[in-house]
């Protein structure tokens, strides 16, 4: 989920820069170009949120619903997951949503279920566990997939929780960022726009995206 948020931010920066350069090159001047860019981005956001089939359940409500499911009794939680996924013969593993499914835990499940099984787990999945699942043809339905399902169906959606402190939200955002090749591609695209136009905004955005990617790579290496 956090990864998709980073993608949206980077794409928004690219779109905003492109619109601003379009209006500026059309001869509207800096103030009018900024105003037109703001209006266009706000209009596109409005239309996107009200597009046909848009999900009305917020991510925070869906996460609260998944938390409530994970806090149920074992059998009750399994029944809830069967209802949510529509799968009866899966291997259900109830974990705290903030936990991570490790390779050892998945290996223990695989020993009993075998290749090709479907595993439904209420937490995230570690990278090594995801690679093992792919190698053994296991179908993983993890926290992110369950949250999407709750948002789509409205099943088990909880109440809107109170907003956590800003420092906690920033820490969770940082911890959820994973360095991906597309982040470098976004940074290089913004750098290319800076070299082509000389706009400082493009340079600042490019350095920001590539700096975050580099910091996360170094953090994993330590």
C-alpha positions as CSV (number, residue, x, y, z in Angstrom):
1,X,0.0,0.0,0.0
2,X,2.8,2.4,0.9
3,X,4.5,1.5,-2.4
4,X,1.5,2.5,-4.3
5,X,1.3,5.8,-2.4
6,X,4.9,6.5,-3.4
7,X,4.0,5.7,-7.0
8,X,1.1,8.1,-6.9
9,X,3.2,10.9,-5.4
10,X,5.9,10.4,-8.1
11,X,3.4,10.3,-10.9
12,X,1.6,13.4,-9.5
13,X,4.9,15.3,-9.5
14,X,5.5,14.3,-13.1
15,X,2.0,15.3,-14.1
16,X,2.2,18.6,-12.2
17,X,5.6,19.4,-13.8
18,X,4.3,18.5,-17.2
19,X,1.2,20.7,-16.9
20,X,3.2,23.6,-15.6
21,X,5.7,23.4,-18.4
22,X,2.8,23.1,-21.0
23,X,1.1,26.3,-19.7
24,X,4.4,28.1,-19.4
25,X,5.5,27.3,-22.9
26,X,2.0,28.4,-24.1
27,X,2.9,31.9,-23.0
28,X,0.7,32.2,-19.9
29,X,3.5,33.4,-17.6
30,X,4.6,31.9,-14.3
31,X,1.7,33.1,-12.0
32,X,-1.1,32.1,-14.4
33,X,0.7,28.8,-15.3
34,X,0.8,27.9,-11.6
35,X,-2.9,28.7,-11.1
36,X,-3.9,26.7,-14.2
37,X,-1.8,23.8,-13.1
38,X,-3.4,23.8,-9.6
39,X,-6.9,24.0,-11.1
40,X,-6.2,21.1,-13.5
41,X,-4.7,18.9,-10.8
42,X,-7.6,19.6,-8.5
43,X,-10.2,18.9,-11.2
44,X,-8.5,15.6,-12.2
45,X,-8.4,14.6,-8.5
46,X,-12.1,15.4,-8.1
47,X,-13.0,13.4,-11.2
48,X,-10.8,10.4,-10.2
49,X,-12.3,10.1,-6.8
50,X,-15.8,10.2,-8.3
51,X,-15.1,7.8,-11.2
52,X,-17.6,5.0,-11.7
53,X,-16.8,2.1,-9.4
54,X,-14.6,4.1,-7.1
55,X,-14.2,2.5,-3.7
56,X,-16.0,4.3,-0.9
57,X,-14.4,2.5,2.1
58,X,-11.2,4.3,3.2
59,X,-8.0,2.4,3.7
60,X,-8.0,3.3,7.4
61,X,-11.5,1.8,7.9
62,X,-10.5,-1.4,6.0
63,X,-7.3,-1.7,8.1
64,X,-9.4,-1.3,11.2
65,X,-11.8,-4.0,10.0
66,X,-8.9,-6.4,9.3
67,X,-7.6,-5.7,12.8
68,X,-11.0,-6.6,14.3
69,X,-11.0,-9.8,12.3
70,X,-7.5,-10.7,13.6
71,X,-8.6,-10.1,17.2
72,X,-11.5,-12.6,16.9
73,X,-11.4,-16.1,18.2
74,X,-9.5,-18.6,15.9
75,X,-12.6,-20.2,14.4
76,X,-14.5,-17.0,14.1
77,X,-11.6,-15.3,12.4
78,X,-11.3,-18.2,9.9
79,X,-15.0,-18.0,9.1
80,X,-14.7,-14.3,8.6
81,X,-11.8,-14.8,6.2
82,X,-13.7,-17.5,4.3
83,X,-16.6,-15.0,3.9
84,X,-14.2,-12.2,2.8
85,X,-12.2,-14.3,0.3
86,X,-14.8,-16.7,-0.9
87,X,-12.3,-19.5,-0.4
88,X,-13.2,-22.5,1.8
89,X,-10.2,-24.8,1.3
90,X,-7.3,-22.3,2.0
91,X,-4.8,-22.4,4.8
92,X,-5.8,-19.6,7.1
93,X,-3.1,-18.1,9.4
94,X,-4.3,-15.5,11.9
95,X,-1.6,-12.9,12.8
96,X,-1.5,-9.4,14.0
97,X,-1.7,-7.1,10.9
98,X,1.5,-5.4,11.8
99,X,3.4,-8.7,11.8
100,X,5.3,-10.2,8.9
101,X,5.1,-13.7,7.6
102,X,8.6,-15.2,7.7
103,X,10.1,-17.8,5.5
104,X,10.2,-20.3,8.4
105,X,6.5,-19.8,9.2
106,X,5.6,-20.3,5.5
107,X,7.8,-23.3,5.2
108,X,6.0,-24.9,8.1
109,X,2.7,-24.3,6.4
110,X,4.0,-25.7,3.1
111,X,5.2,-28.9,4.7
112,X,1.5,-29.6,5.6
113,X,-0.2,-28.1,2.6
114,X,2.2,-28.9,-0.3
115,X,2.7,-27.1,-3.6
116,X,-0.1,-25.1,-5.1
117,X,-1.9,-24.4,-1.9
118,X,-3.7,-21.1,-1.1
119,X,-2.5,-19.3,2.1
120,X,-4.6,-16.5,3.6
121,X,-2.7,-14.6,6.2
122,X,-3.8,-11.4,8.0
123,X,-0.3,-9.8,8.0
124,X,2.3,-8.8,5.4
125,X,4.7,-11.2,3.8
126,X,8.5,-11.0,3.9
127,X,10.5,-10.8,0.7
128,X,12.1,-14.2,1.2
129,X,8.7,-15.8,2.0
130,X,7.3,-14.3,-1.2
131,X,10.1,-15.7,-3.3
132,X,9.5,-19.2,-1.7
133,X,5.8,-19.0,-2.4
134,X,6.4,-18.1,-6.0
135,X,8.9,-21.0,-6.3
136,X,6.4,-23.5,-4.8
137,X,3.4,-22.1,-6.7
138,X,1.7,-21.0,-3.5
139,X,-1.1,-18.4,-3.8
140,X,-0.7,-15.8,-1.0
141,X,-3.5,-13.6,0.1
142,X,-1.9,-11.2,2.6
143,X,-2.8,-8.1,4.5
144,X,-2.8,-5.8,1.5
145,X,-5.0,-8.1,-0.6
146,X,-7.5,-8.5,2.4
147,X,-7.6,-4.7,2.9
148,X,-8.4,-4.2,-0.8
149,X,-11.1,-6.8,-0.5
150,X,-12.7,-5.1,2.5
151,X,-12.6,-1.8,0.6
152,X,-14.2,-3.4,-2.5
153,X,-17.0,-5.2,-0.6
154,X,-17.4,-3.2,2.6
155,X,-17.4,-6.5,4.6
156,X,-16.1,-6.1,8.2
157,X,-15.2,-2.5,7.6
158,X,-14.5,-0.8,10.9
159,X,-15.1,2.7,12.2
160,X,-12.8,5.5,11.0
161,X,-10.0,5.5,13.6
162,X,-8.6,8.6,15.1
163,X,-5.5,9.9,13.3
164,X,-2.2,8.9,14.9
165,X,0.4,11.5,15.7
166,X,2.3,13.0,12.7
167,X,5.6,11.5,13.9
168,X,4.1,8.0,14.0
169,X,2.5,8.4,10.6
170,X,5.8,9.6,9.1
171,X,7.7,6.7,10.7
172,X,5.2,4.2,9.3
173,X,5.4,5.8,5.9
174,X,9.2,5.6,5.9
175,X,9.3,2.0,7.2
176,X,6.8,1.0,4.4
177,X,9.0,2.4,1.6
178,X,10.8,-0.3,-0.4
179,X,13.4,0.7,-3.0
180,X,12.1,-0.4,-6.4
181,X,13.5,0.1,-10.0
182,X,10.6,2.3,-10.9
183,X,11.6,4.8,-8.2
184,X,14.9,5.2,-10.0
185,X,13.0,5.5,-13.3
186,X,10.9,8.3,-11.8
187,X,14.0,10.1,-10.6
188,X,15.7,9.8,-14.0
189,X,12.6,11.1,-15.7
190,X,12.5,14.1,-13.5
191,X,16.2,14.7,-14.0
192,X,15.7,14.5,-17.7
193,X,13.0,17.1,-17.5
194,X,15.4,19.3,-15.5
195,X,18.1,18.9,-18.1
196,X,15.7,19.7,-20.9
197,X,14.0,22.7,-19.3
198,X,16.4,23.9,-16.6
199,X,13.5,24.1,-14.1
200,X,14.7,23.9,-10.5
201,X,11.5,22.2,-9.4
202,X,12.3,19.2,-11.5
203,X,15.7,19.0,-10.0
204,X,14.4,19.2,-6.5
205,X,11.9,16.4,-7.1
206,X,14.4,14.2,-8.9
207,X,16.9,14.5,-6.0
208,X,14.2,13.9,-3.5
209,X,13.0,10.7,-5.2
210,X,16.5,9.3,-5.9
211,X,17.6,10.4,-2.4
212,X,14.8,8.4,-0.7
213,X,15.6,5.3,-2.9
214,X,19.3,5.5,-2.1
215,X,18.6,6.0,1.7
216,X,16.4,2.9,1.7
217,X,19.0,0.8,-0.1
218,X,21.7,1.9,2.4
219,X,19.3,1.1,5.3
220,X,18.9,-2.4,4.0
221,X,22.6,-2.9,3.6
222,X,23.4,-1.9,7.2
